[in-house]
């Protein structure tokens, strides 16, 4: 073979030659502190119940949740986001369990704070969908539509009871207009200025939420397209972002993560507050299902998806693999 001088003189492959070389020049690194573990706690059970649509994930009992929180601390992750699943008979049109101090989410918040103190950020989902008999994220009006302003009143009450139960961070996720401002005012009114708001700023109406419905025993009738965002749109995400920051969001989130990496990158470039992304149930279940079939390498696929989310701009990632991946990284 004829050679011409030293062509090619520039050889990017030199920086890929060995595992140590690739590690040294890596531009994106995962760390246990990047992760937040979403966890479901179900009222009235004594042992954890597996979620069929999310292999490896469970509806926790109070005791198993405390164990999971302790494992999260040991793994070095930053937070745990709690979702409460009340008994079906307790659900009603206005989501009463969500503001009952003895509702399952508030009980779980107290349990976890007692277990881990300040070693783990204890976060609470602030939404009505798990507690309403119609499964929507808000109060319905006489015509069956979600009433934005009536819902905000309920969110204010939820913020206060969750803070009183020990939440370090509340996550208003219902995509109601004005929700961040109302929650901030409600917290400040009771002297909880130190409780942070992780705003679900960008939340798309996504098919990838499917397995989550089983996880929270959803009673949803219809869909959430009138308040969650249209997957076709970008600019409204930036509008939502500006509003949430103006209303006092301490951190912002993009949800789902994987199908919306372009949105995540736009948000991360636009702000100077921490940005989170939620790798949701459908993203999780697709990897687990394909791995179970032997179609992909499970561990490598998990790390690749998480690296992509962080590379796109997420400082923190909510993922059901949080503890597992953190343990391996350590």
C-alpha positions as CSV (number, residue, x, y, z in Angstrom):
1,X,0.0,0.0,0.0
2,X,1.4,3.4,-1.0
3,X,1.6,5.9,1.8
4,X,1.7,9.7,1.4
5,X,3.7,11.4,4.1
6,X,2.1,11.1,7.6
7,X,-1.4,11.2,6.3
8,X,-3.7,11.2,8.2
9,X,-1.9,13.4,10.6
10,X,-4.9,13.9,12.9
11,X,-6.0,10.6,14.3
12,X,-8.9,10.9,16.8
13,X,-8.7,7.2,17.4
14,X,-5.5,7.7,19.4
15,X,-7.8,9.0,22.2
16,X,-9.9,5.7,22.2
17,X,-7.1,3.2,22.4
18,X,-7.5,1.8,25.9
19,X,-10.2,1.9,28.7
20,X,-7.9,4.2,30.7
21,X,-7.5,6.6,27.8
22,X,-11.2,6.7,27.1
23,X,-11.9,7.3,30.8
24,X,-9.4,10.1,31.0
25,X,-10.9,12.1,28.1
26,X,-14.5,11.4,28.8
27,X,-16.5,14.6,28.6
28,X,-19.5,13.4,30.6
29,X,-19.3,11.4,33.9
30,X,-22.0,9.9,36.0
31,X,-21.8,10.2,39.8
32,X,-24.0,8.8,42.5
33,X,-25.0,12.4,43.6
34,X,-26.6,12.9,40.2
35,X,-29.4,10.6,41.0
36,X,-32.9,10.8,42.6
37,X,-34.9,7.6,43.2
38,X,-38.6,7.7,42.5
39,X,-40.4,5.4,45.0
40,X,-44.0,4.3,45.4
41,X,-45.5,3.6,48.8
42,X,-48.9,1.9,49.0
43,X,-51.3,2.1,51.9
44,X,-52.5,-1.0,53.7
45,X,-49.8,-3.5,52.6
46,X,-47.3,-5.3,54.8
47,X,-44.8,-6.4,52.1
48,X,-43.7,-4.8,48.9
49,X,-45.8,-5.6,45.9
50,X,-44.0,-6.1,42.5
51,X,-45.2,-3.9,39.6
52,X,-45.7,-6.2,36.6
53,X,-45.2,-3.4,34.0
54,X,-41.9,-2.3,35.7
55,X,-39.8,-5.4,36.4
56,X,-37.7,-4.8,39.5
57,X,-39.8,-1.9,40.8
58,X,-42.3,-2.3,43.6
59,X,-45.1,-0.6,45.5
60,X,-43.4,-0.3,48.9
61,X,-44.9,-1.0,52.3
62,X,-43.9,1.5,55.0
63,X,-41.2,-0.8,56.2
64,X,-39.7,-1.6,52.8
65,X,-39.7,2.1,51.9
66,X,-37.6,2.9,54.9
67,X,-35.1,0.1,53.9
68,X,-35.0,1.5,50.3
69,X,-34.3,5.0,51.7
70,X,-31.4,3.6,53.9
71,X,-30.0,1.8,50.8
72,X,-30.2,5.1,48.8
73,X,-28.2,6.9,51.5
74,X,-25.5,4.1,51.5
75,X,-25.3,4.3,47.7
76,X,-24.7,8.1,47.9
77,X,-27.6,9.3,45.8
78,X,-29.0,12.7,46.5
79,X,-32.7,12.2,46.9
80,X,-35.8,10.1,47.0
81,X,-39.1,11.3,45.3
82,X,-42.1,9.8,47.0
83,X,-45.5,8.9,45.4
84,X,-48.3,7.8,47.7
85,X,-50.9,5.2,46.7
86,X,-53.9,5.4,49.0
87,X,-56.5,2.7,49.4
88,X,-59.0,2.8,46.6
89,X,-61.9,3.5,48.9
90,X,-60.3,6.7,50.2
91,X,-60.1,8.4,46.8
92,X,-62.6,11.1,46.0
93,X,-63.3,13.9,43.6
94,X,-61.0,16.4,45.3
95,X,-58.2,14.0,46.3
96,X,-58.7,14.2,50.1
97,X,-55.8,11.8,51.0
98,X,-53.5,14.3,49.5
99,X,-54.2,16.9,52.2
100,X,-54.9,14.5,55.1
101,X,-52.0,14.7,57.5
102,X,-52.5,10.9,58.0
103,X,-52.7,10.3,54.2
104,X,-50.2,7.7,53.0
105,X,-47.8,10.2,51.4
106,X,-47.6,12.3,54.5
107,X,-47.1,9.2,56.7
108,X,-44.3,8.0,54.3
109,X,-42.6,11.4,54.4
110,X,-42.5,11.2,58.2
111,X,-41.2,7.6,58.1
112,X,-38.4,8.4,55.7
113,X,-37.3,11.6,57.5
114,X,-37.2,9.6,60.8
115,X,-35.1,7.0,59.0
116,X,-32.6,9.1,57.2
117,X,-32.9,12.6,58.6
118,X,-31.0,15.1,56.4
119,X,-28.7,12.5,54.8
120,X,-31.0,12.2,51.9
121,X,-33.2,14.8,50.3
122,X,-36.8,13.7,50.9
123,X,-39.0,14.9,48.1
124,X,-42.7,14.7,47.6
125,X,-44.8,14.5,44.4
126,X,-47.3,17.4,44.7
127,X,-50.2,16.3,42.5
128,X,-53.7,15.0,42.9
129,X,-53.8,12.2,40.3
130,X,-52.9,9.4,42.8
131,X,-55.7,10.5,45.2
132,X,-58.7,11.4,42.9
133,X,-61.3,8.9,41.9
134,X,-61.2,10.2,38.3
135,X,-57.4,10.1,38.1
136,X,-56.8,13.6,36.9
137,X,-54.2,16.0,38.3
138,X,-56.8,18.5,39.5
139,X,-60.3,19.2,40.6
140,X,-63.0,18.9,37.9
141,X,-65.6,21.5,37.2
142,X,-69.3,20.8,36.5
143,X,-68.6,19.9,32.9
144,X,-65.8,17.4,33.8
145,X,-62.9,19.7,32.8
146,X,-59.9,20.3,35.1
147,X,-60.5,23.6,36.9
148,X,-57.1,25.2,37.0
149,X,-57.7,27.7,39.8
150,X,-59.7,25.4,42.1
151,X,-56.8,22.9,41.7
152,X,-54.3,25.6,42.8
153,X,-56.1,25.9,46.1
154,X,-55.7,22.2,46.7
155,X,-52.0,22.4,45.7
156,X,-51.5,25.1,48.3
157,X,-52.9,22.8,51.0
158,X,-50.9,19.9,49.8
159,X,-47.7,21.9,49.9
160,X,-48.3,22.8,53.5
161,X,-49.1,19.3,54.8
162,X,-46.1,17.8,52.9
163,X,-43.8,20.4,54.3
164,X,-45.1,19.8,57.8
165,X,-44.6,16.0,57.2
166,X,-40.9,16.6,56.5
167,X,-40.4,17.2,52.8
168,X,-37.2,18.9,52.0
169,X,-38.4,19.5,48.4
170,X,-41.9,19.5,46.9
171,X,-42.4,18.7,43.2
172,X,-45.6,20.3,41.8
173,X,-46.2,18.1,38.8
174,X,-49.8,18.8,37.6
175,X,-48.9,21.4,35.0
176,X,-51.5,23.9,36.3
177,X,-50.9,27.5,35.3
178,X,-49.5,29.4,38.3
179,X,-48.8,26.3,40.4
180,X,-45.2,27.3,41.4
181,X,-46.2,30.7,42.6
182,X,-49.1,29.4,44.6
183,X,-47.0,26.7,46.2
184,X,-44.2,29.1,47.1
185,X,-46.7,31.5,48.7
186,X,-48.3,28.6,50.7
187,X,-45.0,27.4,52.0
188,X,-43.8,30.9,53.0
189,X,-47.1,31.6,54.8
190,X,-46.3,28.8,57.3
191,X,-42.7,29.7,57.7
192,X,-41.3,27.0,55.4
193,X,-39.1,29.3,53.3
194,X,-36.4,26.6,53.5
195,X,-38.5,24.0,51.5
196,X,-37.4,24.0,47.9
197,X,-39.5,23.6,44.8
198,X,-38.5,21.3,42.0
199,X,-40.8,22.5,39.3
200,X,-42.1,20.0,36.8
201,X,-41.6,22.8,34.2
202,X,-41.7,20.7,31.0
203,X,-44.1,17.7,31.2
204,X,-45.3,16.2,27.9
205,X,-48.4,14.2,27.4
206,X,-46.5,11.0,26.6
207,X,-47.2,7.4,25.8
208,X,-44.2,6.5,27.9
209,X,-46.1,7.1,31.1
210,X,-48.0,3.8,30.6
211,X,-46.4,1.6,33.2
212,X,-46.6,4.4,35.8
213,X,-50.4,4.0,35.7
214,X,-50.1,0.6,37.3
215,X,-47.5,1.8,39.8
216,X,-49.9,4.4,41.3
217,X,-53.1,2.3,40.7
218,X,-54.4,5.2,38.5
219,X,-58.1,5.8,38.1
220,X,-57.7,8.0,35.1
221,X,-60.6,8.5,32.8
222,X,-59.7,10.2,29.5
223,X,-56.4,11.8,29.0
224,X,-54.3,14.8,30.2
225,X,-53.8,16.6,26.9
226,X,-55.5,19.8,28.1
227,X,-52.8,20.4,30.7
228,X,-49.7,18.4,29.8
229,X,-47.7,19.6,26.8
230,X,-48.1,18.6,23.2
231,X,-45.0,16.5,22.1
232,X,-44.9,18.5,18.8
233,X,-44.1,21.8,20.6
234,X,-40.8,23.4,21.7
235,X,-41.4,27.1,22.3
236,X,-44.1,26.6,24.9
237,X,-41.5,24.7,27.0
238,X,-39.4,27.8,27.1
239,X,-42.5,29.9,28.0
240,X,-43.3,27.5,30.9
241,X,-39.7,27.8,32.0
242,X,-39.8,31.6,32.1
243,X,-43.0,31.5,34.1
244,X,-41.8,28.9,36.7
245,X,-38.6,30.9,37.3
246,X,-40.5,34.1,37.7
247,X,-42.8,32.4,40.2
248,X,-39.9,31.2,42.4
249,X,-38.8,27.7,41.2
250,X,-35.6,26.6,42.8
251,X,-35.0,23.8,40.3
252,X,-36.7,22.8,37.1
253,X,-37.4,19.5,35.4
254,X,-38.0,18.0,32.0
255,X,-40.2,14.9,31.8
256,X,-39.9,12.5,30.1
257,X,-36.1,12.6,29.5
258,X,-35.1,10.3,26.7
259,X,-37.6,11.3,24.0
260,X,-37.0,15.0,24.8
261,X,-33.3,15.4,25.0
262,X,-33.5,18.4,22.6
263,X,-35.9,20.1,25.0
264,X,-33.6,19.3,27.9
265,X,-30.6,20.8,26.1
266,X,-32.6,24.0,25.3
267,X,-33.7,24.4,29.0
268,X,-30.2,23.7,30.3
269,X,-28.7,26.3,28.1
270,X,-31.3,28.9,29.1
271,X,-31.1,28.8,32.9
272,X,-28.8,29.3,35.8
273,X,-30.7,27.0,38.2
274,X,-30.2,23.3,38.6
275,X,-31.9,21.2,35.9
276,X,-33.3,17.7,36.4
277,X,-34.8,15.2,34.0
278,X,-37.1,12.3,34.8
279,X,-36.4,9.0,33.1
280,X,-39.9,7.7,33.3
281,X,-41.5,4.3,33.6
282,X,-41.8,3.6,29.9
283,X,-38.2,4.4,29.3
284,X,-37.3,2.0,32.1
285,X,-39.6,-0.8,31.1
286,X,-38.4,-0.8,27.4
287,X,-34.8,-1.4,28.5
288,X,-35.8,-4.1,31.0
289,X,-38.1,-5.8,28.5
290,X,-35.5,-5.9,25.7
291,X,-32.9,-7.1,28.1
292,X,-35.1,-9.9,29.4
293,X,-35.5,-11.0,25.8
294,X,-31.7,-11.0,25.4
295,X,-31.9,-8.3,22.7
296,X,-29.6,-5.8,24.4
297,X,-27.0,-5.7,27.1
298,X,-28.9,-4.4,30.1
299,X,-26.2,-2.8,32.1
300,X,-24.6,-1.1,29.1
301,X,-27.9,0.2,27.9
302,X,-28.8,1.6,31.3
303,X,-25.5,3.6,31.5
304,X,-25.9,4.8,27.9
305,X,-29.3,6.2,28.5
306,X,-28.3,7.9,31.7
307,X,-25.1,9.3,30.1
308,X,-27.2,10.7,27.2
309,X,-29.5,12.5,29.6
310,X,-26.6,14.0,31.6
311,X,-24.8,15.0,28.3
312,X,-27.9,16.8,27.2
313,X,-27.7,19.0,30.3
314,X,-29.4,17.4,33.3
315,X,-27.6,18.0,36.5
316,X,-29.8,15.5,38.3
317,X,-31.7,12.5,37.0
318,X,-34.7,10.8,38.4
319,X,-34.4,7.2,37.5
320,X,-35.7,3.9,38.9
321,X,-32.1,2.5,38.5
322,X,-30.7,5.2,40.8
323,X,-29.6,3.1,43.7
324,X,-28.4,0.2,41.5
325,X,-26.3,2.4,39.3
326,X,-24.9,4.5,42.2
327,X,-23.8,1.3,43.9
328,X,-21.9,0.2,40.7
329,X,-20.4,3.6,40.3
330,X,-19.0,3.6,43.8
